[in-house]
Amino acid sequence: SQELEQSPQSLIVQEGKNLTINCTSSKTLYGLYWYKQKYGEGLIFLMMLQKGGEEKSHEKITAKLDEKKQQSSLHITASQPSHAGIYLCGADTGGSNYKLTFGKGTLLTVNP
Amino acid sequence: GAVVSQHPSRVICKSGTSVKIECRSLDFQATTMFWYRQFPKQSLMLMATSNEGSKATYEQGVEKDKFLINHASLTLSTLTVTSAHPEDSSFYICSAEGMYTEAFFGQGTRLTVV
């Protein structure tokens, strides 16, 4: 089965600092999704990547998928307290039965 | 973006009773809905996938007679936890996907069984 490793598990940064969260798959990623979650709440869709080498940005968040389509990174520039939360990567397992498998998440704390 | 409404957001029930959780797609037709369970500080674990008008597909280890899923329309899926026990206490999240959309998630339901 597809397994997603996220690193780091938790991260504490000072406001204004840049940070990167990684998501590595044991298999080729047919679709890689990044979500943000406040614990105990639903998930907020951030971005989806499908093509090797693809990069997308939204405001201060940039996500990339490597050429081999087995690793993705999420980069936040000039972090703010509003960026705090749990970041989850999810992957489409491929095949005829579409379903998402999730990593364990990265807990981000941004200190003002 | 698309909106998925999950209700209730919190529920406390007595052991042995059943609880129904609703998941509605408000502005698109959800051809597929997914139900997840999340334990504290852990990731989401997929419980089952349901397609409108057909029986749900359950993941290995998930009891289909305990977690009843109904996807009667393109905008509504329900998860019923039957004969709930304290170990069923958890955070349950649904997601809905349309034909040309990615999955959007509900706000989740925190179930506490006492």
Interface residues (C-beta under 8 A of the other chain):
Chain A: Y33 Y35 Y39 G40 E41 G42 L43 I44 F45 M48 L88 N97 Y98 K99 L100 T101 F102 G103 K104 G105 L107
Chain B: G1 V4 Q6 T32 F34 P40 K41 Q42 S43 L44 L46 T49 T57 F91 I93 S95 E97 E102 A103 F104 F105 G106 Q107 G108 R110
